[in-house]
Amino acid sequence: MRAFDLVHKGDEHGFSLLEMLVALGILMAVFGFVATGTMQLQHRANMEASKVDLTQEARSFLDQVSRDIRQTGFPSVRTVDPAMAAANPNSFAVGLIDVEPGKLVMEGDMDGSGQVSDVTVELIPAGGPCPCVLRRGSVTKAAAALGGAPAYYTEVTNVMNSNVFTAYFYDGTVVPLPALPADLPNIKNIGLTLNVQTTYADPIDHAPATITMASKAKINN
């Protein structure tokens, strides 16, 4: 008789149903923990990527508007031949046209092309409630004189603050906004502040992140 023939069937062992359920439960708990951690990491990565994109977008927008402010009022009427200025009022820039907490309108040769443009930077919807869109548009002074509207090409979304612009007199004191027509020629600096909110929420506190950026530009003309 062979040795294995002496082994009784009653001595054979395997996993009981309870042991299988316990093992399955442990595996499900481990998989659930791994899946939750992976989802949190993915959400965190998405939020960080959104913060980087918003920072770059807001910084690029602020740089553009700051360049516009520095060019505001150029060329001034003082640098243009009086006969030409009288014959062609579109040959010079008057400078600031309107300064409000959520709107800035200025005039100047913004790109060095020799053509004066009217540039509008405004918050939509005006005065909130936010989140809002801050957009920049331009139209030539000649077209604006005929009723032409600005064409908007650049914008920042998810802006949370309605008081974007601050104006300063030559002595550094703050100008009450909206600025009066008599105050516009005496404004020397424009401050810009953006509070921009991410579209992704933090996986821990479930709140979107807010990025605050500010700049201040001087009117050189």
Phi and psi in degrees as GROMACS dihedral restraints (atoms count N, CA, C in turn):
[ dihedral_restraints ]
;  ai    aj    ak    al  type     phi  dphi    fc
    3     4     5     6     1   -74.7    20    10
    4     5     6     7     1   153.9    20    10
    6     7     8     9     1   -63.1    20    10
    7     8     9    10     1   -40.3    20    10
    9    10    11    12     1   -71.6    20    10
   10    11    12    13     1   -13.7    20    10
   12    13    14    15     1   -71.7    20    10
   13    14    15    16     1   -17.0    20    10
   15    16    17    18     1   -83.1    20    10
   16    17    18    19     1   -10.8    20    10
   18    19    20    21     1   -76.7    20    10
   19    20    21    22     1   127.0    20    10
   21    22    23    24     1   -84.3    20    10
   22    23    24    25     1   146.7    20    10
   24    25    26    27     1   -59.9    20    10
   25    26    27    28     1   -29.7    20    10
   27    28    29    30     1   -67.2    20    10
   28    29    30    31     1   -15.9    20    10
   30    31    32    33     1   -87.9    20    10
   31    32    33    34     1    -7.0    20    10
   33    34    35    36     1   -74.4    20    10
   34    35    36    37     1   135.2    20    10
   36    37    38    39     1  -120.6    20    10
   37    38    39    40     1   154.6    20    10
   39    40    41    42     1  -154.6    20    10
   40    41    42    43     1  -174.0    20    10
   42    43    44    45     1   -79.9    20    10
   43    44    45    46     1   133.6    20    10
   45    46    47    48     1   -79.3    20    10
   46    47    48    49     1   166.4    20    10
   48    49    50    51     1   -61.7    20    10
   49    50    51    52     1   -38.6    20    10
   51    52    53    54     1   -65.1    20    10
   52    53    54    55     1   -42.9    20    10
   54    55    56    57     1   -63.1    20    10
   55    56    57    58     1   -39.7    20    10
   57    58    59    60     1   -65.0    20    10
   58    59    60    61     1   -39.9    20    10
   60    61    62    63     1   -66.2    20    10
   61    62    63    64     1   -41.1    20    10
   63    64    65    66     1   -63.1    20    10
   64    65    66    67     1   -45.1    20    10
   66    67    68    69     1   -62.7    20    10
   67    68    69    70     1   -41.0    20    10
   69    70    71    72     1   -64.9    20    10
   70    71    72    73     1   -39.2    20    10
   72    73    74    75     1   -63.7    20    10
   73    74    75    76     1   -41.3    20    10
   75    76    77    78     1   -63.7    20    10
   76    77    78    79     1   -44.2    20    10
   78    79    80    81     1   -61.7    20    10
   79    80    81    82     1   -41.8    20    10
   81    82    83    84     1   -64.7    20    10
   82    83    84    85     1   -38.2    20    10
   84    85    86    87     1   -64.7    20    10
   85    86    87    88     1   -42.4    20    10
   87    88    89    90     1   -64.6    20    10
   88    89    90    91     1   -46.3    20    10
   90    91    92    93     1   -62.2    20    10
   91    92    93    94     1   -39.0    20    10
   93    94    95    96     1   -64.6    20    10
   94    95    96    97     1   -40.5    20    10
   96    97    98    99     1   -64.6    20    10
   97    98    99   100     1   -43.9    20    10
   99   100   101   102     1   -64.2    20    10
  100   101   102   103     1   -42.9    20    10
  102   103   104   105     1   -64.8    20    10
  103   104   105   106     1   -40.6    20    10
  105   106   107   108     1   -64.0    20    10
  106   107   108   109     1   -43.9    20    10
  108   109   110   111     1   -63.2    20    10
  109   110   111   112     1   -39.6    20    10
  111   112   113   114     1   -65.2    20    10
  112   113   114   115     1   -42.0    20    10
  114   115   116   117     1   -64.3    20    10
  115   116   117   118     1   -39.9    20    10
  117   118   119   120     1   -65.5    20    10
  118   119   120   121     1   -40.5    20    10
  120   121   122   123     1   -63.4    20    10
  121   122   123   124     1   -38.6    20    10
  123   124   125   126     1   -66.4    20    10
  124   125   126   127     1   -42.6    20    10
  126   127   128   129     1   -63.3    20    10
  127   128   129   130     1   -41.4    20    10
  129   130   131   132     1   -63.3    20    10
  130   131   132   133     1   -43.3    20    10
  132   133   134   135     1   -62.9    20    10
  133   134   135   136     1   -40.7    20    10
  135   136   137   138     1   -64.6    20    10
  136   137   138   139     1   -40.1    20    10
  138   139   140   141     1   -67.4    20    10
  139   140   141   142     1   -42.0    20    10
  141   142   143   144     1   -64.2    20    10
  142   143   144   145     1   -40.4    20    10
  144   145   146   147     1   -64.0    20    10
  145   146   147   148     1   -39.2    20    10
  147   148   149   150     1   -64.9    20    10
  148   149   150   151     1   -38.5    20    10
  150   151   152   153     1   -64.4    20    10
  151   152   153   154     1   -41.6    20    10
  153   154   155   156     1   -63.8    20    10
  154   155   156   157     1   -45.3    20    10
  156   157   158   159     1   -62.1    20    10
  157   158   159   160     1   -44.4    20    10
  159   160   161   162     1   -64.8    20    10
  160   161   162   163     1   -39.7    20    10
  162   163   164   165     1   -62.3    20    10
  163   164   165   166     1   -45.6    20    10
  165   166   167   168     1   -64.6    20    10
  166   167   168   169     1   -41.8    20    10
  168   169   170   171     1   -63.9    20    10
  169   170   171   172     1   -46.9    20    10
  171   172   173   174     1   -66.5    20    10
  172   173   174   175     1   -41.0    20    10
  174   175   176   177     1   -65.1    20    10
  175   176   177   178     1   -42.1    20    10
  177   178   179   180     1   -62.6    20    10
  178   179   180   181     1   -40.7    20    10
  180   181   182   183     1   -65.9    20    10
  181   182   183   184     1   -45.5    20    10
  183   184   185   186     1   -62.7    20    10
  184   185   186   187     1   -39.2    20    10
  186   187   188   189     1   -63.4    20    10
  187   188   189   190     1   -40.8    20    10
  189   190   191   192     1   -63.4    20    10
  190   191   192   193     1   -47.5    20    10
  192   193   194   195     1   -66.0    20    10
  193   194   195   196     1   -36.7    20    10
  195   196   197   198     1   -62.8    20    10
  196   197   198   199     1   -40.1    20    10
  198   199   200   201     1   -63.6    20    10
  199   200   201   202     1   -40.2    20    10
  201   202   203   204     1   -60.6    20    10
  202   203   204   205     1   -43.3    20    10
  204   205   206   207     1   -63.3    20    10
  205   206   207   208     1   -41.6    20    10
  207   208   209   210     1   -66.0    20    10
  208   209   210   211     1   -25.3    20    10
  210   211   212   213     1   -92.4    20    10
  211   212   213   214     1    -5.2    20    10
  213   214   215   216     1   -59.7    20    10
  214   215   216   217     1   132.2    20    10
  216   217   218   219     1    86.7    20    10
  217   218   219   220     1     3.7    20    10
  219   220   221   222     1  -108.4    20    10
  220   221   222   223     1   131.9    20    10
  222   223   224   225     1   -79.0    20    10
  223   224   225   226     1   140.9    20    10
  225   226   227   228     1   -80.1    20    10
  226   227   228   229     1   165.1    20    10
  228   229   230   231     1   -63.3    20    10
  229   230   231   232     1   -23.0    20    10
  231   232   233   234     1   -71.2    20    10
  232   233   234   235     1   -22.5    20    10
  234   235   236   237     1   -97.4    20    10
  235   236   237   238     1    -0.5    20    10
  237   238   239   240     1  -107.0    20    10
  238   239   240   241     1   141.7    20    10
  240   241   242   243     1   -54.3    20    10
  241   242   243   244     1   129.6    20    10
  243   244   245   246     1   -54.7    20    10
  244   245   246   247     1   -38.2    20    10
  246   247   248   249     1   -66.5    20    10
  247   248   249   250     1   -40.4    20    10
  249   250   251   252     1   -68.0    20    10
  250   251   252   253     1   -40.7    20    10
  252   253   254   255     1   -61.8    20    10
  253   254   255   256     1   -39.7    20    10
  255   256   257   258     1   -69.6    20    10
  256   257   258   259     1   -38.2    20    10
  258   259   260   261     1   -78.7    20    10
  259   260   261   262     1   -30.8    20    10
  261   262   263   264     1  -136.1    20    10
  262   263   264   265     1    88.4    20    10
  264   265   266   267     1   -65.0    20    10
  265   266   267   268     1   -12.5    20    10
  267   268   269   270     1   -83.1    20    10
  268   269   270   271     1     0.5    20    10
  270   271   272   273     1   -86.5    20    10
  271   272   273   274     1    -9.0    20    10
  273   274   275   276     1  -134.5    20    10
  274   275   276   277     1   163.2    20    10
  276   277   278   279     1  -109.8    20    10
  277   278   279   280     1   141.1    20    10
  279   280   281   282     1   -88.0    20    10
  280   281   282   283     1   -12.1    20    10
  282   283   284   285     1    98.2    20    10
  283   284   285   286     1  -134.4    20    10
  285   286   287   288     1   -73.4    20    10
  286   287   288   289     1   137.6    20    10
  288   289   290   291     1  -110.3    20    10
  289   290   291   292     1   -37.1    20    10
  291   292   293   294     1  -156.7    20    10
  292   293   294   295     1   134.2    20    10
  294   295   296   297     1  -132.8    20    10
  295   296   297   298     1   117.2    20    10
  297   298   299   300     1  -129.8    20    10
  298   299   300   301     1   169.0    20    10
  300   301   302   303     1   -57.4    20    10
  301   302   303   304     1   -33.3    20    10
  303   304   305   306     1  -120.1    20    10
  304   305   306   307     1    18.0    20    10
  306   307   308   309     1  -152.7    20    10
  307   308   309   310     1   139.7    20    10
  309   310   311   312     1  -138.6    20    10
  310   311   312   313     1   125.6    20    10
  312   313   314   315     1  -124.5    20    10
  313   314   315   316     1   127.4    20    10
  315   316   317   318     1  -143.0    20    10
  316   317   318   319     1   162.6    20    10
  318   319   320   321     1  -132.3    20    10
  319   320   321   322     1   134.4    20    10
  321   322   323   324     1   174.8    20    10
  322   323   324   325     1   171.0    20    10
  324   325   326   327     1   -84.4    20    10
  325   326   327   328     1    91.4    20    10
  327   328   329   330     1   -76.7    20    10
  328   329   330   331     1   -25.7    20    10
  330   331   332   333     1  -116.7    20    10
  331   332   333   334     1     8.1    20    10
  333   334   335   336     1    73.1    20    10
  334   335   336   337     1    17.3    20    10
  336   337   338   339     1   -84.8    20    10
  337   338   339   340     1    -9.7    20    10
  339   340   341   342     1    90.3    20    10
  340   341   342   343     1    -0.5    20    10
  342   343   344   345     1  -107.8    20    10
  343   344   345   346     1   125.7    20    10
  345   346   347   348     1   -80.5    20    10
  346   347   348   349     1   134.8    20    10
  348   349   350   351     1  -126.5    20    10
  349   350   351   352     1   153.1    20    10
  351   352   353   354     1   -98.5    20    10
  352   353   354   355     1   121.9    20    10
  354   355   356   357     1  -110.6    20    10
  355   356   357   358     1   131.3    20    10
  357   358   359   360     1  -119.7    20    10
  358   359   360   361     1   127.4    20    10
  360   361   362   363     1  -119.6    20    10
  361   362   363   364     1   115.9    20    10
  363   364   365   366     1  -140.6    20    10
  364   365   366   367     1   152.7    20    10
  366   367   368   369     1   -95.0    20    10
  367   368   369   370     1   130.0    20    10
  369   370   371   372     1  -121.1    20    10
  370   371   372   373     1   125.0    20    10
  372   373   374   375     1   -74.2    20    10
  373   374   375   376     1   150.0    20    10
  375   376   377   378     1   -65.2    20    10
  376   377   378   379     1   126.2    20    10
  378   379   380   381     1    78.2    20    10
  379   380   381   382     1     6.7    20    10
  381   382   383   384     1    86.2    20    10
  382   383   384   385     1  -173.5    20    10
  384   385   386   387     1   -74.6    20    10
  385   386   387   388     1   148.8    20    10
  387   388   389   390     1   -97.2    20    10
  388   389   390   391     1   160.4    20    10
  390   391   392   393     1   -71.6    20    10
  391   392   393   394     1   141.9    20    10
  393   394   395   396     1  -125.3    20    10
  394   395   396   397     1   174.5    20    10
  396   397   398   399     1  -115.6    20    10
  397   398   399   400     1   127.8    20    10
  399   400   401   402     1  -103.0    20    10
  400   401   402   403     1   118.1    20    10
  402   403   404   405     1  -124.2    20    10
  403   404   405   406     1   153.5    20    10
  405   406   407   408     1  -122.3    20    10
  406   407   408   409     1   131.4    20    10
  408   409   410   411     1  -138.9    20    10
  409   410   411   412     1   162.3    20    10
  411   412   413   414     1  -145.0    20    10
  412   413   414   415     1   156.7    20    10
  414   415   416   417     1  -151.1    20    10
  415   416   417   418     1   144.8    20    10
  417   418   419   420     1   -62.8    20    10
  418   419   420   421     1   151.0    20    10
  420   421   422   423     1   -62.0    20    10
  421   422   423   424     1   -36.2    20    10
  423   424   425   426     1   -63.9    20    10
  424   425   426   427     1   -42.7    20    10
  426   427   428   429     1   -69.3    20    10
  427   428   429   430     1   -37.5    20    10
  429   430   431   432     1   -63.3    20    10
  430   431   432   433     1   -36.3    20    10
  432   433   434   435     1   -63.6    20    10
  433   434   435   436     1   -24.8    20    10
  435   436   437   438     1   -95.0    20    10
  436   437   438   439     1     9.6    20    10
  438   439   440   441     1    94.4    20    10
  439   440   441   442     1     9.6    20    10
  441   442   443   444     1   -68.9    20    10
  442   443   444   445     1   143.8    20    10
  444   445   446   447     1   -98.9    20    10
  445   446   447   448     1   153.8    20    10
  447   448   449   450     1   -65.7    20    10
  448   449   450   451     1   147.9    20    10
  450   451   452   453     1   -99.7    20    10
  451   452   453   454     1   126.5    20    10
  453   454   455   456     1   -98.2    20    10
  454   455   456   457     1   127.1    20    10
  456   457   458   459     1  -119.7    20    10
  457   458   459   460     1   -30.8    20    10
  459   460   461   462     1  -122.7    20    10
  460   461   462   463     1   149.0    20    10
  462   463   464   465     1  -159.2    20    10
  463   464   465   466     1   161.8    20    10
  465   466   467   468     1  -123.8    20    10
  466   467   468   469     1   129.4    20    10
  468   469   470   471     1  -100.1    20    10
  469   470   471   472     1   168.5    20    10
  471   472   473   474     1    57.6    20    10
  472   473   474   475     1    37.7    20    10
  474   475   476   477     1   -78.6    20    10
  475   476   477   478     1   128.0    20    10
  477   478   479   480     1  -100.4    20    10
  478   479   480   481     1   -15.4    20    10
  480   481   482   483     1  -104.8    20    10
  481   482   483   484     1   139.0    20    10
  483   484   485   486     1   -92.2    20    10
  484   485   486   487     1   -18.8    20    10
  486   487   488   489     1   -96.9    20    10
  487   488   489   490     1    88.3    20    10
  489   490   491   492     1   -88.7    20    10
  490   491   492   493     1   -39.6    20    10
  492   493   494   495     1  -107.9    20    10
  493   494   495   496     1   143.8    20    10
  495   496   497   498     1  -131.7    20    10
  496   497   498   499     1   135.5    20    10
  498   499   500   501     1  -114.0    20    10
  499   500   501   502     1   147.1    20    10
  501   502   503   504     1  -130.4    20    10
  502   503   504   505     1   138.9    20    10
  504   505   506   507     1   -74.0    20    10
  505   506   507   508     1   175.0    20    10
  507   508   509   510     1   -57.1    20    10
  508   509   510   511     1   -33.6    20    10
  510   511   512   513     1   -86.8    20    10
  511   512   513   514     1     3.4    20    10
  513   514   515   516     1    92.9    20    10
  514   515   516   517     1    -5.8    20    10
  516   517   518   519     1   -74.0    20    10
  517   518   519   520     1   151.5    20    10
  519   520   521   522     1   -79.3    20    10
  520   521   522   523     1   137.6    20    10
  522   523   524   525     1   -89.3    20    10
  523   524   525   526     1   127.9    20    10
  525   526   527   528     1   -62.6    20    10
  526   527   528   529     1   132.9    20    10
  528   529   530   531     1  -111.7    20    10
  529   530   531   532     1   145.9    20    10
  531   532   533   534     1   -66.9    20    10
  532   533   534   535     1   142.6    20    10
  534   535   536   537     1   -70.0    20    10
  535   536   537   538     1   140.6    20    10
  537   538   539   540     1   -75.5    20    10
  538   539   540   541     1   151.2    20    10
  540   541   542   543     1   -53.3    20    10
  541   542   543   544     1   -35.8    20    10
  543   544   545   546     1   -70.1    20    10
  544   545   546   547     1   -22.1    20    10
  546   547   548   549     1   -85.5    20    10
  547   548   549   550     1   -23.5    20    10
  549   550   551   552     1   -56.5    20    10
  550   551   552   553     1   -44.8    20    10
  552   553   554   555     1   -66.8    20    10
  553   554   555   556     1   -17.0    20    10
  555   556   557   558     1   -98.8    20    10
  556   557   558   559     1     4.6    20    10
  558   559   560   561     1   -85.3    20    10
  559   560   561   562     1   130.0    20    10
  561   562   563   564     1  -113.0    20    10
  562   563   564   565     1   -29.4    20    10
  564   565   566   567     1  -132.0    20    10
  565   566   567   568     1   146.3    20    10
  567   568   569   570     1  -124.5    20    10
  568   569   570   571     1   126.4    20    10
  570   571   572   573     1  -101.0    20    10
  571   572   573   574     1   144.4    20    10
  573   574   575   576     1  -127.3    20    10
  574   575   576   577     1   133.5    20    10
  576   577   578   579     1  -131.6    20    10
  577   578   579   580     1   131.1    20    10
  579   580   581   582     1  -125.8    20    10
  580   581   582   583     1   126.5    20    10
  582   583   584   585     1  -110.5    20    10
  583   584   585   586     1   105.8    20    10
  585   586   587   588     1  -111.2    20    10
  586   587   588   589     1   134.7    20    10
  588   589   590   591     1  -105.2    20    10
  589   590   591   592     1   139.9    20    10
  591   592   593   594     1   -74.3    20    10
  592   593   594   595     1   157.9    20    10
  594   595   596   597     1   -85.0    20    10
  595   596   597   598     1   -19.1    20    10
  597   598   599   600     1   -99.0    20    10
  598   599   600   601     1   140.7    20    10
  600   601   602   603     1   -92.3    20    10
  601   602   603   604     1   152.1    20    10
  603   604   605   606     1   -65.3    20    10
  604   605   606   607     1   132.4    20    10
  606   607   608   609     1   -66.6    20    10
  607   608   609   610     1   -14.7    20    10
  609   610   611   612     1   -93.8    20    10
  610   611   612   613     1   -56.6    20    10
  612   613   614   615     1   -97.1    20    10
  613   614   615   616     1    -1.2    20    10
  615   616   617   618     1    59.3    20    10
  616   617   618   619     1    28.6    20    10
  618   619   620   621     1  -118.3    20    10
  619   620   621   622     1   140.3    20    10
  621   622   623   624     1   -68.1    20    10
  622   623   624   625     1   152.2    20    10
  624   625   626   627     1   -85.8    20    10
  625   626   627   628     1   149.7    20    10
  627   628   629   630     1  -118.4    20    10
  628   629   630   631     1   128.5    20    10
  630   631   632   633     1  -105.6    20    10
  631   632   633   634     1   127.4    20    10
  633   634   635   636     1  -109.9    20    10
  634   635   636   637     1   125.8    20    10
  636   637   638   639     1  -132.7    20    10
  637   638   639   640     1   144.4    20    10
  639   640   641   642     1  -143.7    20    10
  640   641   642   643     1   150.8    20    10
  642   643   644   645     1  -150.9    20    10
  643   644   645   646     1   165.5    20    10
  645   646   647   648     1  -142.6    20    10
  646   647   648   649     1   128.5    20    10
  648   649   650   651     1  -124.3    20    10
  649   650   651   652     1   146.1    20    10
  651   652   653   654     1  -103.7    20    10
  652   653   654   655     1   134.7    20    10
  654   655   656   657     1   -78.2    20    10
  655   656   657   658     1   116.9    20    10
  657   658   659   660     1   -90.1    20    10
  658   659   660   661     1    -4.3    20    10
